[in-house]
Amino acid sequence: MTTNSSVARVVAIWFAAGAAVHATGFILIWFGVDLYGPGYPAWRHAAMALVDVSIAWVAVHHPRWLFVALPAWAAEQALVNGIGFFSMAALVAVFSAMTLPRRLSRQFV
């Protein structure tokens, strides 16, 4: 297993988990339970579940496309949630996922 495929698998697992959380949040809203507070709309749970599962699919089937999918996701997070701890953490995670294979490959040359 290469470093690129390892990173892609980790990305796929994290985004699959995110999709599960948002799908659960979408279902729980119909039972009166708000995971993210009363101001978080049901449609956004559904949209984010779809986005997260799409990025997980890209990570598994076309990991080279992550260079487009991950920065787009991080930008969306920053726009919607503002520049705070979580959006900065998302940007750091994207940068790390995008550069880790290159950094590791230089160590073993």
Biopython code that builds the backbone (N, CA, C, O; Angstrom):
import numpy as np
from Bio.PDB.StructureBuilder import StructureBuilder

atoms = [
    (1, "MET", "N", (0.856, -1.173, 0.000)),
    (1, "MET", "CA", (0.000, 0.000, 0.000)),
    (1, "MET", "C", (0.904, 1.238, 0.000)),
    (1, "MET", "O", (1.829, 1.342, 0.805)),
    (2, "THR", "N", (0.630, 2.152, -0.892)),
    (2, "THR", "CA", (1.429, 3.373, -0.978)),
    (2, "THR", "C", (0.913, 4.420, -0.003)),
    (2, "THR", "O", (-0.194, 4.315, 0.526)),
    (3, "THR", "N", (1.739, 5.424, 0.216)),
    (3, "THR", "CA", (1.332, 6.520, 1.102)),
    (3, "THR", "C", (0.105, 7.220, 0.571)),
    (3, "THR", "O", (-0.792, 7.579, 1.333)),
    (4, "ASN", "N", (0.061, 7.419, -0.766)),
    (4, "ASN", "CA", (-1.112, 8.081, -1.361)),
    (4, "ASN", "C", (-2.386, 7.306, -1.074)),
    (4, "ASN", "O", (-3.405, 7.898, -0.717)),
    (5, "SER", "N", (-2.340, 5.988, -1.226)),
    (5, "SER", "CA", (-3.557, 5.208, -0.987)),
    (5, "SER", "C", (-3.901, 5.187, 0.502)),
    (5, "SER", "O", (-5.076, 5.124, 0.863)),
    (6, "SER", "N", (-2.887, 5.239, 1.368)),
    (6, "SER", "CA", (-3.159, 5.295, 2.809)),
    (6, "SER", "C", (-3.871, 6.590, 3.178)),
    (6, "SER", "O", (-4.847, 6.578, 3.928)),
    (7, "VAL", "N", (-3.382, 7.700, 2.650)),
    (7, "VAL", "CA", (-4.015, 8.996, 2.911)),
    (7, "VAL", "C", (-5.436, 9.000, 2.350)),
    (7, "VAL", "O", (-6.360, 9.479, 3.008)),
    (8, "ALA", "N", (-5.616, 8.474, 1.146)),
    (8, "ALA", "CA", (-6.943, 8.438, 0.534)),
    (8, "ALA", "C", (-7.898, 7.592, 1.369)),
    (8, "ALA", "O", (-9.069, 7.944, 1.508)),
    (9, "ARG", "N", (-7.416, 6.487, 1.924)),
    (9, "ARG", "CA", (-8.283, 5.647, 2.754)),
    (9, "ARG", "C", (-8.681, 6.355, 4.041)),
    (9, "ARG", "O", (-9.827, 6.254, 4.478)),
    (10, "VAL", "N", (-7.745, 7.068, 4.646)),
    (10, "VAL", "CA", (-8.067, 7.827, 5.860)),
    (10, "VAL", "C", (-9.101, 8.903, 5.544)),
    (10, "VAL", "O", (-10.059, 9.094, 6.294)),
    (11, "VAL", "N", (-8.901, 9.610, 4.421)),
    (11, "VAL", "CA", (-9.864, 10.632, 4.001)),
    (11, "VAL", "C", (-11.231, 9.996, 3.778)),
    (11, "VAL", "O", (-12.248, 10.546, 4.202)),
    (12, "ALA", "N", (-11.263, 8.839, 3.114)),
    (12, "ALA", "CA", (-12.537, 8.158, 2.853)),
    (12, "ALA", "C", (-13.237, 7.785, 4.157)),
    (12, "ALA", "O", (-14.449, 7.958, 4.281)),
    (13, "ILE", "N", (-12.488, 7.279, 5.120)),
    (13, "ILE", "CA", (-13.084, 6.878, 6.405)),
    (13, "ILE", "C", (-13.654, 8.096, 7.130)),
    (13, "ILE", "O", (-14.778, 8.046, 7.629)),
    (14, "TRP", "N", (-12.891, 9.188, 7.192)),
    (14, "TRP", "CA", (-13.361, 10.392, 7.902)),
    (14, "TRP", "C", (-14.599, 10.984, 7.241)),
    (14, "TRP", "O", (-15.537, 11.390, 7.928)),
    (15, "PHE", "N", (-14.606, 11.035, 5.911)),
    (15, "PHE", "CA", (-15.770, 11.610, 5.239)),
    (15, "PHE", "C", (-16.970, 10.665, 5.275)),
    (15, "PHE", "O", (-18.110, 11.129, 5.296)),
    (16, "ALA", "N", (-16.742, 9.362, 5.283)),
    (16, "ALA", "CA", (-17.859, 8.426, 5.462)),
    (16, "ALA", "C", (-18.471, 8.614, 6.855)),
    (16, "ALA", "O", (-19.691, 8.568, 7.014)),
    (17, "ALA", "N", (-17.617, 8.825, 7.856)),
    (17, "ALA", "CA", (-18.120, 9.096, 9.211)),
    (17, "ALA", "C", (-18.914, 10.402, 9.239)),
    (17, "ALA", "O", (-19.967, 10.479, 9.872)),
    (18, "GLY", "N", (-18.409, 11.426, 8.552)),
    (18, "GLY", "CA", (-19.131, 12.699, 8.472)),
    (18, "GLY", "C", (-20.483, 12.539, 7.801)),
    (18, "GLY", "O", (-21.470, 13.144, 8.219)),
    (19, "ALA", "N", (-20.520, 11.715, 6.753)),
    (19, "ALA", "CA", (-21.794, 11.457, 6.071)),
    (19, "ALA", "C", (-22.778, 10.770, 7.012)),
    (19, "ALA", "O", (-23.968, 11.084, 7.013)),
    (20, "ALA", "N", (-22.277, 9.834, 7.810)),
    (20, "ALA", "CA", (-23.144, 9.135, 8.761)),
    (20, "ALA", "C", (-23.681, 10.089, 9.826)),
    (20, "ALA", "O", (-24.850, 10.005, 10.202)),
    (21, "VAL", "N", (-22.835, 10.992, 10.309)),
    (21, "VAL", "CA", (-23.270, 11.966, 11.319)),
    (21, "VAL", "C", (-24.356, 12.867, 10.745)),
    (21, "VAL", "O", (-25.378, 13.097, 11.391)),
    (22, "HIS", "N", (-24.137, 13.383, 9.521)),
    (22, "HIS", "CA", (-25.130, 14.273, 8.924)),
    (22, "HIS", "C", (-26.422, 13.533, 8.573)),
    (22, "HIS", "O", (-27.510, 14.089, 8.718)),
    (23, "ALA", "N", (-26.310, 12.293, 8.115)),
    (23, "ALA", "CA", (-27.524, 11.517, 7.826)),
    (23, "ALA", "C", (-28.308, 11.280, 9.121)),
    (23, "ALA", "O", (-29.535, 11.375, 9.142)),
    (24, "THR", "N", (-27.586, 10.971, 10.195)),
    (24, "THR", "CA", (-28.232, 10.792, 11.498)),
    (24, "THR", "C", (-28.882, 12.091, 11.958)),
    (24, "THR", "O", (-30.009, 12.089, 12.454)),
    (25, "GLY", "N", (-28.162, 13.206, 11.789)),
    (25, "GLY", "CA", (-28.718, 14.510, 12.156)),
    (25, "GLY", "C", (-29.982, 14.831, 11.377)),
    (25, "GLY", "O", (-30.933, 15.388, 11.925)),
    (26, "PHE", "N", (-29.990, 14.476, 10.090)),
    (26, "PHE", "CA", (-31.159, 14.713, 9.240)),
    (26, "PHE", "C", (-32.361, 13.912, 9.751)),
    (26, "PHE", "O", (-33.476, 14.427, 9.831)),
    (27, "ILE", "N", (-32.117, 12.655, 10.092)),
    (27, "ILE", "CA", (-33.204, 11.793, 10.586)),
    (27, "ILE", "C", (-33.697, 12.262, 11.958)),
    (27, "ILE", "O", (-34.900, 12.296, 12.212)),
    (28, "LEU", "N", (-32.757, 12.623, 12.839)),
    (28, "LEU", "CA", (-33.139, 13.020, 14.194)),
    (28, "LEU", "C", (-33.941, 14.314, 14.239)),
    (28, "LEU", "O", (-34.745, 14.516, 15.149)),
    (29, "ILE", "N", (-33.728, 15.195, 13.257)),
    (29, "ILE", "CA", (-34.517, 16.438, 13.221)),
    (29, "ILE", "C", (-36.012, 16.121, 13.143)),
    (29, "ILE", "O", (-36.834, 16.830, 13.724)),
    (30, "TRP", "N", (-36.352, 15.063, 12.429)),
    (30, "TRP", "CA", (-37.762, 14.691, 12.287)),
    (30, "TRP", "C", (-38.348, 14.150, 13.592)),
    (30, "TRP", "O", (-39.566, 14.054, 13.743)),
    (31, "PHE", "N", (-37.460, 13.796, 14.537)),
    (31, "PHE", "CA", (-37.908, 13.339, 15.861)),
    (31, "PHE", "C", (-37.732, 14.428, 16.914)),
    (31, "PHE", "O", (-37.862, 14.170, 18.111)),
    (32, "GLY", "N", (-37.436, 15.645, 16.463)),
    (32, "GLY", "CA", (-37.325, 16.775, 17.376)),
    (32, "GLY", "C", (-35.972, 16.925, 18.058)),
    (32, "GLY", "O", (-35.839, 17.709, 18.998)),
    (33, "VAL", "N", (-34.970, 16.188, 17.602)),
    (33, "VAL", "CA", (-33.637, 16.264, 18.197)),
    (33, "VAL", "C", (-32.728, 17.048, 17.255)),
    (33, "VAL", "O", (-32.574, 16.688, 16.089)),
    (34, "ASP", "N", (-32.126, 18.124, 17.769)),
    (34, "ASP", "CA", (-31.220, 18.944, 16.965)),
    (34, "ASP", "C", (-29.788, 18.691, 17.404)),
    (34, "ASP", "O", (-29.395, 19.081, 18.504)),
    (35, "LEU", "N", (-29.005, 18.037, 16.549)),
    (35, "LEU", "CA", (-27.606, 17.776, 16.892)),
    (35, "LEU", "C", (-26.775, 19.054, 16.938)),
    (35, "LEU", "O", (-25.908, 19.205, 17.799)),
    (36, "TYR", "N", (-27.039, 19.970, 16.016)),
    (36, "TYR", "CA", (-26.214, 21.168, 15.892)),
    (36, "TYR", "C", (-26.932, 22.424, 16.354)),
    (36, "TYR", "O", (-26.475, 23.534, 16.080)),
    (37, "GLY", "N", (-28.030, 22.268, 17.040)),
    (37, "GLY", "CA", (-28.775, 23.429, 17.501)),
    (37, "GLY", "C", (-29.973, 23.714, 16.622)),
    (37, "GLY", "O", (-30.063, 23.208, 15.503)),
    (38, "PRO", "N", (-30.901, 24.527, 17.126)),
    (38, "PRO", "CA", (-32.159, 24.761, 16.411)),
    (38, "PRO", "C", (-31.997, 25.560, 15.113)),
    (38, "PRO", "O", (-32.884, 25.522, 14.260)),
    (39, "GLY", "N", (-30.893, 26.275, 14.947)),
    (39, "GLY", "CA", (-30.713, 27.074, 13.740)),
    (39, "GLY", "C", (-30.134, 26.311, 12.563)),
    (39, "GLY", "O", (-30.022, 26.866, 11.470)),
    (40, "TYR", "N", (-29.766, 25.059, 12.758)),
    (40, "TYR", "CA", (-29.157, 24.259, 11.688)),
    (40, "TYR", "C", (-30.260, 23.607, 10.867)),
    (40, "TYR", "O", (-31.000, 22.772, 11.388)),
    (41, "PRO", "N", (-30.385, 23.971, 9.591)),
    (41, "PRO", "CA", (-31.514, 23.470, 8.797)),
    (41, "PRO", "C", (-31.356, 22.007, 8.374)),
    (41, "PRO", "O", (-30.246, 21.520, 8.157)),
    (42, "ALA", "N", (-32.477, 21.332, 8.264)),
    (42, "ALA", "CA", (-32.474, 19.923, 7.860)),
    (42, "ALA", "C", (-31.853, 19.741, 6.481)),
    (42, "ALA", "O", (-31.123, 18.777, 6.252)),
    (43, "TRP", "N", (-32.138, 20.663, 5.561)),
    (43, "TRP", "CA", (-31.608, 20.528, 4.206)),
    (43, "TRP", "C", (-30.081, 20.534, 4.200)),
    (43, "TRP", "O", (-29.456, 19.898, 3.351)),
    (44, "ARG", "N", (-29.479, 21.258, 5.154)),
    (44, "ARG", "CA", (-28.018, 21.306, 5.170)),
    (44, "ARG", "C", (-27.443, 19.967, 5.626)),
    (44, "ARG", "O", (-26.388, 19.555, 5.142)),
    (45, "HIS", "N", (-28.118, 19.283, 6.548)),
    (45, "HIS", "CA", (-27.686, 17.936, 6.918)),
    (45, "HIS", "C", (-27.707, 17.026, 5.686)),
    (45, "HIS", "O", (-26.753, 16.291, 5.430)),
    (46, "ALA", "N", (-28.792, 17.085, 4.938)),
    (46, "ALA", "CA", (-28.904, 16.246, 3.750)),
    (46, "ALA", "C", (-27.821, 16.603, 2.724)),
    (46, "ALA", "O", (-27.191, 15.719, 2.143)),
    (47, "ALA", "N", (-27.614, 17.885, 2.511)),
    (47, "ALA", "CA", (-26.596, 18.320, 1.543)),
    (47, "ALA", "C", (-25.198, 17.893, 1.982)),
    (47, "ALA", "O", (-24.415, 17.398, 1.172)),
    (48, "MET", "N", (-24.886, 18.083, 3.260)),
    (48, "MET", "CA", (-23.549, 17.733, 3.740)),
    (48, "MET", "C", (-23.341, 16.218, 3.753)),
    (48, "MET", "O", (-22.223, 15.754, 3.526)),
    (49, "ALA", "N", (-24.389, 15.442, 4.013)),
    (49, "ALA", "CA", (-24.275, 13.983, 3.924)),
    (49, "ALA", "C", (-23.918, 13.579, 2.496)),
    (49, "ALA", "O", (-23.068, 12.715, 2.281)),
    (50, "LEU", "N", (-24.574, 14.213, 1.522)),
    (50, "LEU", "CA", (-24.290, 13.938, 0.112)),
    (50, "LEU", "C", (-22.873, 14.361, -0.259)),
    (50, "LEU", "O", (-22.169, 13.619, -0.944)),
    (51, "VAL", "N", (-22.450, 15.531, 0.179)),
    (51, "VAL", "CA", (-21.091, 16.010, -0.101)),
    (51, "VAL", "C", (-20.067, 15.077, 0.528)),
    (51, "VAL", "O", (-19.102, 14.684, -0.127)),
    (52, "ASP", "N", (-20.268, 14.719, 1.789)),
    (52, "ASP", "CA", (-19.308, 13.866, 2.487)),
    (52, "ASP", "C", (-19.197, 12.489, 1.840)),
    (52, "ASP", "O", (-18.091, 11.977, 1.664)),
    (53, "VAL", "N", (-20.324, 11.889, 1.487)),
    (53, "VAL", "CA", (-20.267, 10.572, 0.855)),
    (53, "VAL", "C", (-19.637, 10.675, -0.539)),
    (53, "VAL", "O", (-18.975, 9.738, -0.986)),
    (54, "SER", "N", (-19.835, 11.788, -1.220)),
    (54, "SER", "CA", (-19.213, 11.985, -2.535)),
    (54, "SER", "C", (-17.697, 12.085, -2.410)),
    (54, "SER", "O", (-16.968, 11.507, -3.217)),
    (55, "ILE", "N", (-17.221, 12.814, -1.405)),
    (55, "ILE", "CA", (-15.770, 12.932, -1.212)),
    (55, "ILE", "C", (-15.189, 11.581, -0.795)),
    (55, "ILE", "O", (-14.092, 11.230, -1.228)),
    (56, "ALA", "N", (-15.893, 10.824, 0.028)),
    (56, "ALA", "CA", (-15.426, 9.481, 0.394)),
    (56, "ALA", "C", (-15.325, 8.603, -0.853)),
    (56, "ALA", "O", (-14.361, 7.853, -1.007)),
    (57, "TRP", "N", (-16.310, 8.693, -1.738)),
    (57, "TRP", "CA", (-16.293, 7.923, -2.986)),
    (57, "TRP", "C", (-15.105, 8.333, -3.853)),
    (57, "TRP", "O", (-14.414, 7.479, -4.407)),
    (58, "VAL", "N", (-14.872, 9.630, -3.967)),
    (58, "VAL", "CA", (-13.727, 10.121, -4.746)),
    (58, "VAL", "C", (-12.426, 9.580, -4.149)),
    (58, "VAL", "O", (-11.542, 9.144, -4.886)),
    (59, "ALA", "N", (-12.308, 9.605, -2.831)),
    (59, "ALA", "CA", (-11.084, 9.129, -2.179)),
    (59, "ALA", "C", (-10.817, 7.659, -2.487)),
    (59, "ALA", "O", (-9.664, 7.255, -2.636)),
    (60, "VAL", "N", (-11.872, 6.865, -2.583)),
    (60, "VAL", "CA", (-11.710, 5.434, -2.849)),
    (60, "VAL", "C", (-11.475, 5.161, -4.335)),
    (60, "VAL", "O", (-10.605, 4.364, -4.688)),
    (61, "HIS", "N", (-12.240, 5.814, -5.204)),
    (61, "HIS", "CA", (-12.212, 5.476, -6.628)),
    (61, "HIS", "C", (-11.297, 6.359, -7.476)),
    (61, "HIS", "O", (-10.748, 5.893, -8.474)),
    (62, "HIS", "N", (-11.128, 7.602, -7.102)),
    (62, "HIS", "CA", (-10.305, 8.539, -7.882)),
    (62, "HIS", "C", (-9.509, 9.440, -6.944)),
    (62, "HIS", "O", (-9.739, 10.649, -6.919)),
    (63, "PRO", "N", (-8.578, 8.880, -6.172)),
    (63, "PRO", "CA", (-7.890, 9.681, -5.148)),
    (63, "PRO", "C", (-7.141, 10.893, -5.704)),
    (63, "PRO", "O", (-6.919, 11.860, -4.976)),
    (64, "ARG", "N", (-6.757, 10.859, -6.950)),
    (64, "ARG", "CA", (-6.067, 12.034, -7.523)),
    (64, "ARG", "C", (-6.992, 13.244, -7.632)),
    (64, "ARG", "O", (-6.513, 14.376, -7.691)),
    (65, "TRP", "N", (-8.291, 13.031, -7.660)),
    (65, "TRP", "CA", (-9.250, 14.134, -7.730)),
    (65, "TRP", "C", (-9.401, 14.855, -6.393)),
    (65, "TRP", "O", (-10.038, 15.907, -6.326)),
    (66, "LEU", "N", (-8.824, 14.303, -5.334)),
    (66, "LEU", "CA", (-8.939, 14.942, -4.022)),
    (66, "LEU", "C", (-8.317, 16.332, -4.000)),
    (66, "LEU", "O", (-8.689, 17.163, -3.172)),
    (67, "PHE", "N", (-7.368, 16.592, -4.906)),
    (67, "PHE", "CA", (-6.762, 17.929, -4.929)),
    (67, "PHE", "C", (-7.777, 18.996, -5.304)),
    (67, "PHE", "O", (-7.532, 20.181, -5.077)),
    (68, "VAL", "N", (-8.905, 18.606, -5.869)),
    (68, "VAL", "CA", (-9.999, 19.542, -6.157)),
    (68, "VAL", "C", (-11.067, 19.458, -5.065)),
    (68, "VAL", "O", (-11.550, 20.483, -4.585)),
    (69, "ALA", "N", (-11.427, 18.252, -4.680)),
    (69, "ALA", "CA", (-12.530, 18.050, -3.740)),
    (69, "ALA", "C", (-12.221, 18.589, -2.343)),
    (69, "ALA", "O", (-13.071, 19.240, -1.737)),
    (70, "LEU", "N", (-11.028, 18.332, -1.828)),
    (70, "LEU", "CA", (-10.724, 18.752, -0.457)),
    (70, "LEU", "C", (-10.605, 20.267, -0.303)),
    (70, "LEU", "O", (-11.175, 20.811, 0.643)),
    (71, "PRO", "N", (-9.896, 20.977, -1.180)),
    (71, "PRO", "CA", (-9.885, 22.442, -1.031)),
    (71, "PRO", "C", (-11.267, 23.064, -1.212)),
    (71, "PRO", "O", (-11.593, 24.045, -0.544)),
    (72, "ALA", "N", (-12.085, 22.505, -2.111)),
    (72, "ALA", "CA", (-13.440, 23.030, -2.294)),
    (72, "ALA", "C", (-14.252, 22.827, -1.023)),
    (72, "ALA", "O", (-14.990, 23.722, -0.612)),
    (73, "TRP", "N", (-14.124, 21.666, -0.397)),
    (73, "TRP", "CA", (-14.826, 21.407, 0.864)),
    (73, "TRP", "C", (-14.339, 22.354, 1.961)),
    (73, "TRP", "O", (-15.148, 22.909, 2.704)),
    (74, "ALA", "N", (-13.030, 22.540, 2.066)),
    (74, "ALA", "CA", (-12.479, 23.425, 3.104)),
    (74, "ALA", "C", (-12.948, 24.864, 2.890)),
    (74, "ALA", "O", (-13.273, 25.562, 3.850)),
    (75, "ALA", "N", (-12.983, 25.301, 1.645)),
    (75, "ALA", "CA", (-13.460, 26.662, 1.352)),
    (75, "ALA", "C", (-14.929, 26.809, 1.735)),
    (75, "ALA", "O", (-15.324, 27.836, 2.288)),
    (76, "GLU", "N", (-15.737, 25.797, 1.447)),
    (76, "GLU", "CA", (-17.157, 25.837, 1.812)),
    (76, "GLU", "C", (-17.301, 25.913, 3.329)),
    (76, "GLU", "O", (-18.132, 26.666, 3.838)),
    (77, "GLN", "N", (-16.506, 25.147, 4.042)),
    (77, "GLN", "CA", (-16.556, 25.171, 5.503)),
    (77, "GLN", "C", (-16.197, 26.557, 6.043)),
    (77, "GLN", "O", (-16.842, 27.052, 6.967)),
    (78, "ALA", "N", (-15.180, 27.171, 5.472)),
    (78, "ALA", "CA", (-14.767, 28.506, 5.916)),
    (78, "ALA", "C", (-15.846, 29.538, 5.606)),
    (78, "ALA", "O", (-16.099, 30.428, 6.417)),
    (79, "LEU", "N", (-16.483, 29.429, 4.441)),
    (79, "LEU", "CA", (-17.533, 30.390, 4.074)),
    (79, "LEU", "C", (-18.770, 30.246, 4.952)),
    (79, "LEU", "O", (-19.345, 31.248, 5.378)),
    (80, "VAL", "N", (-19.177, 29.031, 5.222)),
    (80, "VAL", "CA", (-20.392, 28.791, 5.987)),
    (80, "VAL", "C", (-20.170, 28.997, 7.477)),
    (80, "VAL", "O", (-20.999, 29.604, 8.155)),
    (81, "ASN", "N", (-19.057, 28.495, 7.986)),
    (81, "ASN", "CA", (-18.814, 28.521, 9.427)),
    (81, "ASN", "C", (-17.945, 29.685, 9.878)),
    (81, "ASN", "O", (-17.759, 29.890, 11.077)),
    (82, "GLY", "N", (-17.414, 30.445, 8.934)),
    (82, "GLY", "CA", (-16.518, 31.536, 9.287)),
    (82, "GLY", "C", (-15.116, 31.022, 9.561)),
    (82, "GLY", "O", (-14.879, 29.814, 9.603)),
    (83, "ILE", "N", (-14.209, 31.935, 9.743)),
    (83, "ILE", "CA", (-12.830, 31.558, 10.030)),
    (83, "ILE", "C", (-12.700, 31.413, 11.541)),
    (83, "ILE", "O", (-12.617, 32.400, 12.272)),
    (84, "GLY", "N", (-12.682, 30.193, 11.980)),
    (84, "GLY", "CA", (-12.557, 29.888, 13.395)),
    (84, "GLY", "C", (-11.729, 28.633, 13.556)),
    (84, "GLY", "O", (-11.032, 28.213, 12.633)),
    (85, "PHE", "N", (-11.809, 28.042, 14.722)),
    (85, "PHE", "CA", (-10.995, 26.862, 15.005)),
    (85, "PHE", "C", (-11.278, 25.735, 14.018)),
    (85, "PHE", "O", (-10.344, 25.161, 13.459)),
    (86, "PHE", "N", (-12.558, 25.406, 13.792)),
    (86, "PHE", "CA", (-12.885, 24.254, 12.968)),
    (86, "PHE", "C", (-12.551, 24.475, 11.495)),
    (86, "PHE", "O", (-12.083, 23.554, 10.826)),
    (87, "SER", "N", (-12.781, 25.671, 10.986)),
    (87, "SER", "CA", (-12.429, 25.906, 9.582)),
    (87, "SER", "C", (-10.915, 25.908, 9.405)),
    (87, "SER", "O", (-10.410, 25.436, 8.386)),
    (88, "MET", "N", (-10.186, 26.436, 10.391)),
    (88, "MET", "CA", (-8.718, 26.400, 10.312)),
    (88, "MET", "C", (-8.215, 24.963, 10.427)),
    (88, "MET", "O", (-7.271, 24.582, 9.735)),
    (89, "ALA", "N", (-8.838, 24.163, 11.294)),
    (89, "ALA", "CA", (-8.464, 22.754, 11.418)),
    (89, "ALA", "C", (-8.718, 22.018, 10.102)),
    (89, "ALA", "O", (-7.929, 21.164, 9.697)),
    (90, "ALA", "N", (-9.828, 22.357, 9.438)),
    (90, "ALA", "CA", (-10.130, 21.738, 8.143)),
    (90, "ALA", "C", (-9.072, 22.108, 7.113)),
    (90, "ALA", "O", (-8.622, 21.254, 6.350)),
    (91, "LEU", "N", (-8.678, 23.367, 7.089)),
    (91, "LEU", "CA", (-7.646, 23.795, 6.135)),
    (91, "LEU", "C", (-6.309, 23.114, 6.422)),
    (91, "LEU", "O", (-5.618, 22.705, 5.490)),
    (92, "VAL", "N", (-5.938, 22.988, 7.681)),
    (92, "VAL", "CA", (-4.692, 22.301, 8.047)),
    (92, "VAL", "C", (-4.770, 20.829, 7.641)),
    (92, "VAL", "O", (-3.802, 20.279, 7.116)),
    (93, "ALA", "N", (-5.902, 20.199, 7.878)),
    (93, "ALA", "CA", (-6.068, 18.796, 7.504)),
    (93, "ALA", "C", (-5.977, 18.611, 5.994)),
    (93, "ALA", "O", (-5.359, 17.656, 5.523)),
    (94, "VAL", "N", (-6.584, 19.512, 5.235)),
    (94, "VAL", "CA", (-6.508, 19.433, 3.776)),
    (94, "VAL", "C", (-5.073, 19.604, 3.320)),
    (94, "VAL", "O", (-4.592, 18.833, 2.490)),
    (95, "PHE", "N", (-4.384, 20.600, 3.847)),
    (95, "PHE", "CA", (-2.991, 20.835, 3.469)),
    (95, "PHE", "C", (-2.138, 19.613, 3.804)),
    (95, "PHE", "O", (-1.300, 19.200, 3.003)),
    (96, "SER", "N", (-2.348, 19.044, 4.973)),
    (96, "SER", "CA", (-1.566, 17.872, 5.377)),
    (96, "SER", "C", (-1.846, 16.685, 4.461)),
    (96, "SER", "O", (-0.924, 15.994, 4.029)),
    (97, "ALA", "N", (-3.117, 16.456, 4.171)),
    (97, "ALA", "CA", (-3.472, 15.336, 3.301)),
    (97, "ALA", "C", (-2.910, 15.515, 1.901)),
    (97, "ALA", "O", (-2.541, 14.542, 1.245)),
    (98, "MET", "N", (-2.846, 16.755, 1.447)),
    (98, "MET", "CA", (-2.359, 17.009, 0.092)),
    (98, "MET", "C", (-0.832, 16.948, 0.004)),
    (98, "MET", "O", (-0.299, 16.616, -1.055)),
    (99, "THR", "N", (-0.124, 17.255, 1.078)),
    (99, "THR", "CA", (1.335, 17.312, 1.016)),
    (99, "THR", "C", (2.029, 16.141, 1.686)),
    (99, "THR", "O", (3.222, 15.943, 1.454)),
    (100, "LEU", "N", (1.347, 15.358, 2.501)),
    (100, "LEU", "CA", (1.974, 14.256, 3.214)),
    (100, "LEU", "C", (2.669, 13.267, 2.278)),
    (100, "LEU", "O", (3.814, 12.901, 2.546)),
    (101, "PRO", "N", (2.036, 12.820, 1.199)),
    (101, "PRO", "CA", (2.732, 11.864, 0.328)),
    (101, "PRO", "C", (4.061, 12.411, -0.202)),
    (101, "PRO", "O", (5.049, 11.679, -0.267)),
    (102, "ARG", "N", (4.089, 13.689, -0.580)),
    (102, "ARG", "CA", (5.336, 14.278, -1.081)),
    (102, "ARG", "C", (6.389, 14.362, 0.016)),
    (102, "ARG", "O", (7.558, 14.053, -0.213)),
    (103, "ARG", "N", (5.974, 14.780, 1.201)),
    (103, "ARG", "CA", (6.928, 14.912, 2.308)),
    (103, "ARG", "C", (7.503, 13.555, 2.685)),
    (103, "ARG", "O", (8.703, 13.446, 2.936)),
    (104, "LEU", "N", (6.682, 12.534, 2.729)),
    (104, "LEU", "CA", (7.169, 11.202, 3.090)),
    (104, "LEU", "C", (8.069, 10.614, 2.001)),
    (104, "LEU", "O", (9.057, 9.945, 2.305)),
    (105, "SER", "N", (7.733, 10.857, 0.752)),
    (105, "SER", "CA", (8.542, 10.290, -0.333)),
    (105, "SER", "C", (9.940, 10.894, -0.339)),
    (105, "SER", "O", (10.897, 10.217, -0.716)),
    (106, "ARG", "N", (10.079, 12.156, 0.071)),
    (106, "ARG", "CA", (11.410, 12.778, 0.126)),
    (106, "ARG", "C", (12.269, 12.170, 1.223)),
    (106, "ARG", "O", (13.495, 12.163, 1.112)),
    (107, "GLN", "N", (11.659, 11.666, 2.265)),
    (107, "GLN", "CA", (12.420, 11.087, 3.367)),
    (107, "GLN", "C", (13.110, 9.787, 2.955)),
    (107, "GLN", "O", (14.152, 9.434, 3.507)),
    (108, "PHE", "N", (12.539, 9.087, 2.002)),
    (108, "PHE", "CA", (13.056, 7.769, 1.638)),
    (108, "PHE", "C", (13.803, 7.748, 0.316)),
    (108, "PHE", "O", (14.029, 6.681, -0.255)),
    (109, "VAL", "N", (14.185, 8.915, -0.170)),
    (109, "VAL", "CA", (14.913, 8.994, -1.441)),
    (109, "VAL", "C", (16.378, 8.844, -1.188)),
    (109, "VAL", "O", (17.174, 8.880, -2.126)),
]
sb = StructureBuilder()
sb.init_structure("model")
sb.init_model(0)
sb.init_chain("A")
sb.init_seg("    ")
for serial, (resi, resn, name, xyz) in enumerate(atoms, 1):
    if name == "N":
        sb.init_residue(resn, " ", resi, " ")
    sb.init_atom(name, np.array(xyz, "f"), 0.0, 1.0, " ", f" {name:<3s}", serial, name[0])
structure = sb.get_structure()
